[in-house]
Structure formats: structure tokens, C-alpha cells
Amino acid sequence: MLAVNIETMPRMLLMGFVSYKNPWLHFKRNLNEYVLYFVRSGELHLKEEDRRYVLKKGDWLILEPNMTHEGTEKHACDYYYIHFEHPDVVSMKGEDTLALAQYYMTVHDQSPYHENKPLPPHEGLHLYSCCIPKACAVTEQGRYRKMLHDMNEMLQQYKRRHFNRSLTALKFTEVLIGLSRDTFMDELQRGERFRSKAIVKVNALLDHIHQNYQHKITGADIERLFECSYDYLNREFKKVTGQPISRYMNAVRIGQAKELIGTTSLGMGEIGYLTGLNDPYHFSKLFKKHTGMSPTEYFNQTRDDR
């Protein structure tokens, strides 16, 4: 696995697509950049240092900088390639993938609001925005078609005259995030500690909360949207996040309120409205419960810290 800080954009060096109709052997080289391959058809046989890879349709591989790689067998193949640099990537070995999946999919994105979050399974990993497999197979047809579409879109952006590499880097970052989420969702569904349908619903509800926290979200709304009883989903939600739905939702709202207080000149009433806490008394009481101080006290503290 590779942990990538996607707060920093990759620097796109080269992108293209090649089609070898006759058997072809990849040449030997050692580069100081990352190289990504995504195979559309055929086979690509590679060795990076002492580790061998056989890439087939839908397979993805990232070769790391300053490591010798070369072809090991001749085969016909069609593949996309991306050469890029990134200053903040960590190579992980021997990690508990299920623990990583639980951390990234249910805790990491919400860590500023999670009161009893577990420690990350790898020291310092909380600083990284996503984890991606060094090598993986995109076998599900919907995902494969989307990956092809994304690769073609990136290639078209790369060929444009203006801002081509910046646009390609943004799209590439989106692809990395999507691959990270898909990989960890699959891992959670395979894990014995979670039932697949439940974890899918919990993650969908997490997305729904973060996209709609500024509106009133009732138990009836949740039952209608996710087609299951609120009590059942609340139990499963607590297993995953450590908090019931209502408490988690309020923690997200207070987290957003803290950001607005610290970075804008909006009044407390407007901040309460923008975070779904319209009653000023309820907003102040809830804010103090989560932070230990009133919104005004927090405002004064943020200004004193500057």
C-alpha cells in the first residue's frame, strides 16, 4: 500500500497510451519518479527489483522511484502510463488492511469531530489523505469502465494546450481518492467484523451527513433514504464510528461551526444557521458540551492564538 497526502497535488511529467499488437518486452530502467500502468488488454510482465508482476486487463501497478524495473516476458498489450512526482508518499508493508480500511473509511475523514477515535494503525498515518494499493485488479465491470473513462479523460486533458498538466493532476487525484475508497470498501465487506450490507449503508449515511448537516435530518428521513429501521442503522453506525447517529451528526455540525468561527467574521446566529443549529440557545449549549467553552469564548481564544 502507498499512503498519499493528496493535500499536495502530484506533478504530472508524462502520460500516454500504447498498443503493442506484437509481443513486446519492456526495457530496463531506473527512474527517480513514480510510473503508473493501467492495462486495457493483453499482458504486461514486469519485475521491480526482485518482485515480479503479471498485469492483465484491468490491472493497475505503481512503480516506485529509484528502483530498477524491466520486462520479464514478451506479450502483446495495450496500456496507459503516467509518470509523476509526489513529495509526500509513504510505502507501507505488513499493515493490517482491515484496520486501515476501518480507520480511513469511518474515522479518518471525521477525525476532528470524533471524540474517541482509535489510534491510526501506522504511526503518523493520520496525516495522509488516502491509501492506494501498489498493485490491484479493477475487475468489477462498472469500475473498469469508469477507470477507462477516467484514463481517456486525463489523456485528453493532458494533450490540451492550456493548463493541461494542472487539470490532469486534479483528475488524477480524484482517481486516486476513488480507488482508495473502492479498495477499502471491498476490504470492509470482506472483513468478518462487519456485515457487507450494513457497512455500505453506514458509509452512505456518513456521506449523507457530511453533505447535508446544515439541514434538519430526522430519523424518518434516514429510514426513508436508506430503506431500513432507524434503530437497526443506529446500532450498526455506533459499531463502526463509536457514536450514535445523532451525537455524530452534532459533532460534525460543531466541527464545521468551529471552522467558521475561526476563519470568518460571520455572527454566531448565522454560523448556527449554516450548520443546522438554528436555535441560538441550543447552538451555544451544544457547542459548550463538545468544546468545553461557549462559541464566544472559542472565538476569543482563536483570536488570541493568532
Sequence and secondary structure as in RCSB ss.txt:
>XXXX:A:sequence
MLAVNIETMPRMLLMGFVSYKNPWLHFKRNLNEYVLYFVRSGELHLKEEDRRYVLKKGDWLILEPNMTHEGTEKH
ACDYYYIHFEHPDVVSMKGEDTLALAQYYMTVHDQSPYHENKPLPPHEGLHLYSCCIPKACAVTEQGRYRKMLHD
MNEMLQQYKRRHFNRSLTALKFTEVLIGLSRDTFMDELQRGERFRSKAIVKVNALLDHIHQNYQHKITGADIERL
FECSYDYLNREFKKVTGQPISRYMNAVRIGQAKELIGTTSLGMGEIGYLTGLNDPYHFSKLFKKHTGMSPTEYFN
QTRDDR
>XXXX:A:secstr
 EEE TTS  EEEEEEEEEEEEEE    EE SSEEEEEEEEE EEEEETTEEEEE TTEEEEE TT EEEEEE E
EEEEEEEEEE S EEE  S  HHHHHHHHHHTGGGGGG TT    SSTTGGG SEEE SEEE  SHHHHHHHHHH
HHHHHHHHHSSSSHHHHHHHHHHHHHHHHHHHHHHHHHHH TTS HHHHHHHHHHHHHHHHHTTS   HHHHHHH
HTS HHHHHHHHHHHHSS HHHHHHHHHHHHHHHHHHH    HHHHHHHTT   HHHHHHHHHHHHSS HHHHHH
HHHHT 
